[in-house]
Amino acid sequence: MSGGPVVLGDDGTRGAAMDFALAEARRRHALLKVVHCAPLPTDLGDLVASEAAHREVLSAGQELLDRTAQLIEQRRAQVDVEYVLSDLAPTQHLLEESGTAQLLVTGIDDIPWYDRLFGGAVASYLATHAECPLVTVPKHLDDGGRHEGVVVALDGTSDARPLLSFAFEVAQGWGTTLHAVRMVSVGAAPDVVESARANLSEVLAGWAESYPDVRVEQEVVVAEPSDACIAATSRAELVLVGRSGRHRIRRPTAAALVRHATCPVAVVPLDPRPAAT
């Protein structure tokens, strides 16, 4: 595993996202970095009023971060925790954090449409730009026992090794089944479906040697990728998708998942990180 931290984007909702980040930091023996962003007001003309508003926003942000710290201490999670209060926009600060983090955790974009217009869709933005895997977590998770296993969605169009490496690592760490699903577009001919089935077996070949304890189930699904992945979140512990074309191609499947999923969703960049300068 990478030596970077697990970064939690703390938006004040805490709950399931905080617990997920804590558990992953503990499992990975990593530092947990909790980040709350309280950006400068940009719409105040009077300098004195703007500075006063900024101090007020930062004070409120510090109070929120302190409450999160109290909750984490109550969890007795036995992980090292660093708390960061930033005056940058959440998308900007968390994007910078993703350059050195091994995992980024946020809540879903459960916000009004007008907030989304003004840059409030943090998870959707990070899903298409983050340099490290992003996990978005619904505010409340169903603990009724219906969610089982890790689902990794494959489409056969990209090098899936980063995605499969992350999926196998999580399945092994959680002690759960890995469901490898190959997506095929609606209306595909039978020979295309069979080719996809053969491709799935080929892609998974060899992984059992590195992860002998992970049980793997294979399935070819004929459906629209977004619909199939959203449906999978109703039964899985985690759904993973890949994202290629860093900073260029916005993957609609990833964007839809981080808004509508009912279980945690991991979006894994398939392109290598840019070299450090």
Residue pairs with C-beta under 8 A, 6 or more apart in sequence:
1 28
1 30
1 102
1 169
2 102
2 132
3 30
3 102
4 30
4 100
4 101
4 102
4 132
5 25
5 30
5 31
5 32
5 33
5 82
5 100
5 101
5 102
6 21
6 24
6 25
6 28
6 30
6 31
6 32
6 33
6 101
6 102
6 103
6 104
6 105
7 21
7 33
7 35
7 94
7 97
7 98
7 101
7 103
7 104
7 105
8 17
8 18
8 21
8 32
8 33
8 34
8 35
8 105
8 106
9 17
9 35
9 37
9 90
9 94
9 104
9 105
9 106
9 107
9 122
10 18
10 34
10 35
10 36
10 64
10 65
10 68
11 36
11 90
11 106
11 107
11 122
12 36
12 64
13 107
13 139
14 68
14 71
15 107
15 139
15 140
16 137
16 138
16 139
16 140
16 141
16 264
17 105
17 106
17 107
17 136
17 137
17 139
18 68
18 71
18 72
19 75
20 105
20 135
20 137
20 264
21 32
21 34
21 103
21 105
22 32
22 72
22 75
22 77
22 79
24 30
24 103
24 105
24 135
25 31
25 32
25 77
25 79
26 77
26 78
26 79
27 173
28 102
28 103
30 79
30 102
30 103
31 79
31 80
31 81
31 82
32 72
32 77
32 79
32 80
32 81
32 82
33 81
33 82
33 83
33 84
33 97
33 101
34 65
34 68
34 69
34 72
34 81
34 82
34 83
34 84
35 84
35 86
35 93
35 94
35 97
36 61
36 64
36 65
36 68
36 83
36 84
36 85
36 86
37 61
37 86
37 87
37 88
37 89
37 90
37 93
37 94
38 57
38 58
38 60
38 61
38 85
38 86
38 87
39 57
39 86
39 87
39 88
39 89
39 90
40 50
40 54
40 57
40 87
41 50
41 53
41 54
41 57
44 50
44 53
54 87
58 85
58 87
61 85
62 85
65 83
65 85
68 83
69 81
69 83
72 81
86 93
88 96
89 119
90 122
91 119
91 122
91 125
91 126
91 129
94 104
94 106
94 122
94 126
94 130
95 125
95 126
95 129
95 130
95 131
97 104
98 104
98 126
98 129
98 130
98 131
98 132
98 134
99 131
99 132
99 273
101 132
102 132
102 133
103 132
103 133
103 134
103 135
104 126
104 130
104 132
104 133
104 134
104 135
105 134
105 135
105 136
105 137
106 122
106 123
106 126
106 134
106 135
106 136
106 137
107 123
107 136
107 137
107 138
107 139
108 123
108 136
108 137
108 138
108 139
108 258
108 259
108 261
109 116
109 120
109 121
109 122
109 123
109 124
109 136
109 258
109 259
110 138
110 139
110 259
111 120
111 121
115 121
116 124
119 125
121 259
123 134
123 136
123 258
123 259
124 255
124 258
124 259
126 134
127 134
127 136
127 243
127 251
127 254
127 255
127 257
127 258
127 267
128 243
128 250
128 251
128 254
128 255
129 246
129 247
130 267
130 269
131 246
131 269
131 273
131 274
132 269
132 273
133 166
133 266
133 267
133 268
133 269
134 258
134 266
134 267
135 238
135 264
135 265
135 266
135 267
136 257
136 258
136 261
136 264
136 265
136 267
137 264
138 261
138 262
138 263
138 264
141 147
141 263
141 264
142 262
142 263
146 234
146 235
147 235
147 236
147 237
147 263
148 176
148 177
148 235
148 236
148 237
149 171
149 176
149 177
149 178
149 179
149 217
149 235
149 236
149 237
150 167
150 170
150 171
150 174
150 176
150 177
150 178
150 179
150 236
150 237
150 238
150 239
150 240
151 179
151 181
151 229
151 232
151 236
151 238
151 239
151 240
152 163
152 164
152 167
152 178
152 179
152 180
152 181
152 239
152 240
152 241
153 181
153 183
153 225
153 228
153 229
153 232
153 239
153 240
153 241
153 242
153 253
154 160
154 163
154 180
154 181
154 182
154 183
154 200
154 203
154 242
155 182
155 183
155 225
155 242
156 182
156 183
156 196
156 199
156 203
157 244
158 242
158 244
158 270
159 270
160 203
160 242
160 270
162 242
162 268
162 269
162 270
163 240
163 241
163 242
163 268
163 270
164 180
164 203
164 204
164 207
166 240
166 266
166 268
167 178
167 180
167 240
168 178
168 207
168 210
168 211
168 214
169 211
170 238
170 240
170 266
171 177
171 178
171 211
171 214
172 211
172 213
172 214
174 237
176 237
177 214
177 215
177 216
177 217
178 214
178 215
178 216
178 217
179 216
179 217
179 219
179 232
179 236
180 200
180 203
180 204
180 216
180 217
180 218
180 219
181 219
181 220
181 221
181 228
181 232
182 196
182 197
182 199
182 200
182 218
182 219
182 220
182 221
183 221
183 223
183 225
183 228
184 192
184 193
184 196
184 220
184 221
184 222
184 223
185 222
185 224
186 222
186 223
186 224
188 196
188 222
193 220
193 222
196 220
197 218
197 220
200 218
200 220
201 218
204 216
204 218
207 214
207 216
208 214
208 216
221 228
223 231
225 253
226 252
226 253
226 256
226 257
229 239
229 241
229 253
229 256
229 257
230 256
230 257
230 260
230 261
232 239
233 239
233 257
233 260
233 261
233 262
233 263
233 265
234 262
234 263
236 263
237 263
237 264
238 263
238 264
238 265
238 266
239 257
239 261
239 263
239 264
239 265
239 266
240 265
240 266
240 267
240 268
241 251
241 253
241 254
241 257
241 265
241 266
241 267
241 268
242 267
242 268
242 269
242 270
243 251
243 254
243 267
243 268
243 269
243 270
244 251
244 269
244 270
244 271
245 251
245 271
246 269
246 271
251 267
254 267
257 265
257 267
258 265
258 267
